[in-house]
C-alpha cells in the first residue's frame, strides 16, 4: 500500500499520510507523494483547496524513531532536504491547505501541520515538539513557524520541555484554528475546505503570499504591495462578480481567472 494516498472530490484534493502501523512516521515515499500531490494541486486549476490528514490513530509521529541512530549524517541531511522541499511547496502553493489533526502530531509531524494555512484538530488531539526527547533540535520549519505564532518564550518552553499540549491549549495559543469533536473532524474539515474552494481564488492566493512575506517587509513596503495587488485584483472578473452579487443580494460565484 502506498505511503501517501490521494483522493479528489470536486475542487478538493485530500492527501492522506498512510503508514498507520508507524503512526504515519515520514518515509521518503511519503514525502515524495506529498510533493507529487502538491504539484498536482498547483498545476490543476480545478483543485481549489487541499486537505492533509493522517490514516489510522494519528496525524503523524514525524521522524521514524526506530530508524534514528542508525542513519549516517549525510542520510539525515538528505532526508531533511526532502522534508524541506515539502514545507516550501506547501508555503508556495497558491491555494489554501488545511491540516486535519487527530491523535498525535509530533516532531516534524507537528511542523507539517504548522506549514498548512489552517489547522482543524479533534478534541483529543495532542501536539508535541518531541525533538529534545531524542537529543535533537526541531526541523521542518518549526523554529520558524512556532515562535511567530506564540512568541519566543512560549516557543522555548514547548521546544525545551517537549511535553505534549492538548488541542484546547493549542487553540488558546493560536496554533489551531478550530477544535471539533473527534467524530466530526472529517466532516468539519471537508466543510471548511468547501468554503475555501468557493472563495475568490486570486484573492486567497495573494493574501497567502503577502502574509508569508510580511515578516520580511516594513510597513511601508507592505502598504505598497497591498496597493499594487489591489490595483490588479480590482480589474479581475472575481471582483466584478463580487460587486454584482452584492448589488443583486445573492451569493457570489467565483471562478479563478488570471488578471
FENFEN-V987687 format. One record per residue. N is the residue number from 1. RES is the residue in three letters. SS is DSSP state (2 for helix, 1 for strand, 0 for the rest). PSI is psi in whole degrees, -180 to 180 (* if undefined). Layout:
N,RES,SS,PSI / N,RES,SS,PSI
//
This chain:
1,UNK,0,142 / 2,UNK,0,146 / 3,UNK,0,-14 / 4,UNK,1,124 / 5,UNK,1,139 / 6,UNK,1,140 / 7,UNK,1,124 / 8,UNK,1,135 / 9,UNK,1,107 / 10,UNK,0,-128 / 11,UNK,0,5 / 12,UNK,1,140 / 13,UNK,1,124 / 14,UNK,1,129 / 15,UNK,1,117 / 16,UNK,1,118 / 17,UNK,1,130 / 18,UNK,0,59 / 19,UNK,0,63 / 20,UNK,2,-30 / 21,UNK,2,-17 / 22,UNK,2,23 / 23,UNK,0,36 / 24,UNK,0,35 / 25,UNK,0,146 / 26,UNK,0,142 / 27,UNK,0,164 / 28,UNK,2,-40 / 29,UNK,2,-38 / 30,UNK,2,-45 / 31,UNK,2,-40 / 32,UNK,2,-37 / 33,UNK,2,-40 / 34,UNK,2,-43 / 35,UNK,2,-42 / 36,UNK,2,-43 / 37,UNK,2,-41 / 38,UNK,2,-36 / 39,UNK,2,-40 / 40,UNK,2,-46 / 41,UNK,2,-35 / 42,UNK,2,-39 / 43,UNK,2,-13 / 44,UNK,0,106 / 45,UNK,0,-29 / 46,UNK,0,-20 / 47,UNK,0,120 / 48,UNK,0,-15 / 49,UNK,1,153 / 50,UNK,1,138 / 51,UNK,1,131 / 52,UNK,1,128 / 53,UNK,1,175 / 54,UNK,1,147 / 55,UNK,0,153 / 56,UNK,0,-137 / 57,UNK,0,-4 / 58,UNK,0,160 / 59,UNK,0,-63 / 60,UNK,1,138 / 61,UNK,0,-2 / 62,UNK,0,-129 / 63,UNK,0,150 / 64,UNK,0,102 / 65,UNK,2,-33 / 66,UNK,2,-24 / 67,UNK,2,-8 / 68,UNK,0,153 / 69,UNK,0,-15 / 70,UNK,0,-23 / 71,UNK,0,145 / 72,UNK,0,153 / 73,UNK,2,-40 / 74,UNK,2,-29 / 75,UNK,2,-41 / 76,UNK,2,-45 / 77,UNK,2,-43 / 78,UNK,2,-43 / 79,UNK,2,-45 / 80,UNK,2,-29 / 81,UNK,2,-40 / 82,UNK,2,-45 / 83,UNK,2,-43 / 84,UNK,2,-38 / 85,UNK,2,-39 / 86,UNK,2,-46 / 87,UNK,2,-45 / 88,UNK,2,-38 / 89,UNK,2,-36 / 90,UNK,2,-44 / 91,UNK,2,-38 / 92,UNK,2,-13 / 93,UNK,0,125 / 94,UNK,0,29 / 95,UNK,0,153 / 96,UNK,1,144 / 97,UNK,1,132 / 98,UNK,1,132 / 99,UNK,1,123 / 100,UNK,1,108 / 101,UNK,1,125 / 102,UNK,0,165 / 103,UNK,0,-124 / 104,UNK,1,140 / 105,UNK,1,102 / 106,UNK,1,149 / 107,UNK,0,-129 / 108,UNK,2,-18 / 109,UNK,2,-38 / 110,UNK,2,-45 / 111,UNK,2,-32 / 112,UNK,2,-42 / 113,UNK,2,-40 / 114,UNK,2,-28 / 115,UNK,0,-15 / 116,UNK,0,165 / 117,UNK,0,-32 / 118,UNK,1,150 / 119,UNK,1,125 / 120,UNK,1,127 / 121,UNK,1,147 / 122,UNK,1,158 / 123,UNK,0,-33 / 124,UNK,0,6 / 125,UNK,0,151 / 126,UNK,1,150 / 127,UNK,1,136 / 128,UNK,1,126 / 129,UNK,0,81 / 130,UNK,2,8 / 131,UNK,2,-43 / 132,UNK,2,-25 / 133,UNK,2,-23 / 134,UNK,2,23 / 135,UNK,0,30 / 136,UNK,0,166 / 137,UNK,0,168 / 138,UNK,0,144 / 139,UNK,0,-179 / 140,UNK,0,19 / 141,UNK,0,3 / 142,UNK,2,-40 / 143,UNK,2,-13 / 144,UNK,2,-50 / 145,UNK,2,-51 / 146,UNK,2,-46 / 147,UNK,2,-30 / 148,UNK,2,-25 / 149,UNK,2,-43 / 150,UNK,2,-5 / 151,UNK,0,158 / 152,UNK,2,-36 / 153,UNK,2,-45 / 154,UNK,2,-40 / 155,UNK,2,-43 / 156,UNK,2,-40 / 157,UNK,2,-45 / 158,UNK,2,-42 / 159,UNK,2,-46 / 160,UNK,2,-47 / 161,UNK,2,-25 / 162,UNK,0,31 / 163,UNK,0,142 / 164,UNK,0,145 / 165,UNK,1,146 / 166,UNK,1,165 / 167,UNK,2,-39 / 168,UNK,2,-43 / 169,UNK,2,-40 / 170,UNK,2,-36 / 171,UNK,2,-42 / 172,UNK,2,-36 / 173,UNK,0,-7 / 174,UNK,0,14 / 175,UNK,0,-40 / 176,UNK,0,139 / 177,UNK,0,-44 / 178,UNK,1,142 / 179,UNK,1,128 / 180,UNK,1,159 / 181,UNK,0,147 / 182,UNK,2,-45 / 183,UNK,2,-8 / 184,UNK,2,2 / 185,UNK,2,-50 / 186,UNK,2,-46 / 187,UNK,2,-44 / 188,UNK,2,-40 / 189,UNK,2,-44 / 190,UNK,2,-40 / 191,UNK,2,-43 / 192,UNK,2,-44 / 193,UNK,2,-37 / 194,UNK,2,-39 / 195,UNK,2,-42 / 196,UNK,2,-36 / 197,UNK,2,-25 / 198,UNK,2,-7 / 199,UNK,0,165 / 200,UNK,0,111 / 201,UNK,2,-40 / 202,UNK,2,-42 / 203,UNK,2,-41 / 204,UNK,2,-42 / 205,UNK,2,-48 / 206,UNK,2,-35 / 207,UNK,2,-46 / 208,UNK,2,-44 / 209,UNK,2,-45 / 210,UNK,2,-34 / 211,UNK,2,-41 / 212,UNK,2,-26 / 213,UNK,2,-23 / 214,UNK,2,-44 / 215,UNK,2,-18 / 216,UNK,2,0 / 217,UNK,0,146 / 218,UNK,0,168 / 219,UNK,2,-43 / 220,UNK,2,-42 / 221,UNK,2,-41 / 222,UNK,2,-42 / 223,UNK,2,-40 / 224,UNK,2,-40 / 225,UNK,2,-42 / 226,UNK,2,-43 / 227,UNK,2,-45 / 228,UNK,2,-43 / 229,UNK,2,-41 / 230,UNK,2,-37 / 231,UNK,2,-42 / 232,UNK,2,-46 / 233,UNK,2,-25 / 234,UNK,0,-18 / 235,UNK,0,10 / 236,UNK,0,156 / 237,UNK,2,-34 / 238,UNK,2,-42 / 239,UNK,2,-44 / 240,UNK,2,-41 / 241,UNK,2,-43 / 242,UNK,2,-43 / 243,UNK,2,-44 / 244,UNK,2,-40 / 245,UNK,2,-39 / 246,UNK,2,-45 / 247,UNK,2,-34 / 248,UNK,0,3 / 249,UNK,0,50 / 250,UNK,0,169 / 251,UNK,0,136 / 252,UNK,0,151 / 253,UNK,0,106 / 254,UNK,0,140 / 255,UNK,0,124 / 256,UNK,0,127 / 257,UNK,0,142 / 258,UNK,0,141 / 259,UNK,0,*
//
